[in-house]
Amino acid sequence: MTSNRTLFNTIASIDMLHFAASENDVAAIDIFMGIPNANIDARDKNGLTPLMTAARNGNIEFARALLAKGADIHATDNAGAGVLQHVFPQEKIAQKLTSEPAFVEFLLDNHAAVPAATSLRPENMAVIAGVVIRKGMTQVLEAMVSNGLDIDSKTHEEMPLLLAAAEAGSKDMVALLLARGANVNATHPNGRSPLRAAMAGDRLDLVEMLLAGNADPGIIMPGSNNGLNMSDLSFSTMCDFEIAVAVAGAARKFEVNAAAIRGDAATVEKLLKEGVTPDAIDRTGNSPVLHAIDNDKPEVLKVLVAGRANLHLQPAGKKLPLHASIKKGALDATQILLDAGVSTMLKSRNNHDAFDVARRSGKKGMLALVEPYYAREKGIAVKQAIGLSGSVAAPQTARFRKGPTP
């Protein structure tokens, strides 16, 4: 039977090891291991192993010594948290400073399990993701994304994950993040974008992938008010000619957005006749249609309607065009969209249709303008639902669409 003295000594030695882990006193490990029946994974009163305590305090040297003695990197505490979660304690620990990325890398090198996104704050998960990207661990990143990682979060260096992947030159990771909806135009505070990183790395494959994902070339030159400038010496020397040509060609589609902002209907019409898309989403997250609405340019909107712009296109984080014009109180724009056959029954993300938006907006004359179109469209829908009519003809316009383009 274990004596009280032995039990006291055992508890005291465990506390001693955890204290040593918090203070990075590596020599104490050998002293502890000299105690009979010493357990390198001995838990404290909170269920933490010495490795977890070392992680909480950012003491890599102590953790390395523990692993050399056989510490279990896959152990979990009483709440089921693994060692990687203890790299990011809820409370502040003065000794820890900024050791998280280095400790994460050390633990990943030793095959620590990555926790689910719900178990850590988003900014902490982004630190882990940044290390995972830098180390080229595509499968781990994919698992993190599938388990709830915020796709547009930033690493400890304020770097969007897509930019980090482009910096790392990983085609697979760039493709993964784009496919999951990462913002292709997210930048570092210094202005560096994923496209600029790919250009600087002379990676034509990444450049083409990012451009296909609607990267805006206008943000590749930090500090420039004019966006892309082919005559700019810094641009002409930052990448090879083939990449420069590809980027310059892609930049042209955003000229429609710029012209829409200016209200230059003639330029918009010219570009559309030359085959430039009317639906590019630029660095602001807006389409030319939304720019025309936001900037009170009804003449531009008419040209875009005639040029078969997608009048139901809703970029991420933006309103449907009809809802945007209603909330703005833009009667001319609203009339143009309604005459073009834009559906009044499409729901916003908060489940409001155009009639709801008009009723809530309080904009003078807006409800009276929208209501007849809504009543007609709803009446057609009811008739179709109860089978009182066959196929109902759409309004007489070649530009009518029943919903967003897939």
Buried (B, 14 or more C-beta within 10 A) or exposed (E): EEEEEEEEEBEEBBEBBBBBBBBBBBEBBEBBBEBEEBBBBBBBEEBBBBBBBBBBBBBBEBBBBBBEBEBEBEBBBEEEBBBBBBBBBEEEEEEBEEBBBEBBBBBBEBEBBBBBBEBBEBEBBBBBBBBBBBBBBBEBBBBBBEBEBBBBBBBBEEBBBBBBBBBBBBBEBBBBBBEBEBBBBBBBEEEBBBBBBBBBBBBBEBBBBBBEBBBBBBBBBEEBEEBBBEEEEEBEEBBEEEBBEBBBEBBBBBBBBBBBBBBBBEBBBBBBEEEBBBBBBBBBBBBBBBBBBBBBBBBBBBBBBBBEBBBBBBBEEBBBBBBBBBBBBBBBBBBBBBBBBBBBBBEBEEEBBBBBBBBEBEBEEBBEBBBEBBEEBBEBEEEEEEEEEEEEEEBEEEBBBEEEEE
